[in-house]
């Protein structure tokens, strides 16, 4: 393989990695916003009966970490991409920030899912109360 092909591969890998971080940033932002609205609306007055409620603010904190770390990693990686054509996420700050974003997203989503599974029945009882109160 000549150096031109290696350079092209590095550029493409960098572009894909930055795109993946952008998608992670979008997903984390959406998960944060939607979970806030969903929990308020889905649980209604039953939210005081929910268990393991601490999972929610921890998940939100993790999503905030995803947003911050991806937000910092993308321009940092782009700056390094302008300097060289090798894979910029192989080492240094872009790699660390990307890993923080990935693991924080995974853990935050896991905690939200765990909360939903543990409190599964509450979601349905809250909706029944809302339906029975409707005129």
QUIWO-V301232 format. One record per residue. RES is the residue in one small letter. SS is DSSP state (H for helix, E for strand, L for the rest). Layout:
RES:SS, RES:SS
//
This chain:
x:L, x:L, x:H, x:H, x:H, x:H, x:H, x:H, x:H, x:H, x:H, x:H, x:H, x:H, x:H, x:H, x:H, x:H, x:H, x:H, x:H, x:H, x:H, x:H, x:H, x:H, x:H, x:H, x:H, x:H, x:H, x:H, x:H, x:H, x:H, x:H, x:H, x:H, x:H, x:H, x:H, x:H, x:H, x:H, x:H, x:H, x:H, x:H, x:H, x:L, x:L, x:L, x:L, x:H, x:H, x:H, x:H, x:H, x:H, x:H, x:H, x:H, x:H, x:H, x:H, x:H, x:H, x:H, x:H, x:H, x:H, x:H, x:H, x:H, x:H, x:H, x:H, x:H, x:H, x:H, x:H, x:H, x:H, x:L, x:L, x:L, x:L, x:H, x:H, x:H, x:L, x:H, x:H, x:H, x:H, x:H, x:H, x:H, x:H, x:H, x:H, x:H, x:H, x:H, x:H, x:H, x:H, x:H, x:H, x:H, x:H, x:H, x:H, x:H, x:H, x:H, x:H, x:H, x:L, x:H, x:H, x:H, x:H, x:H, x:H, x:H, x:H, x:H, x:H, x:H, x:H, x:H, x:H, x:L, x:L
//
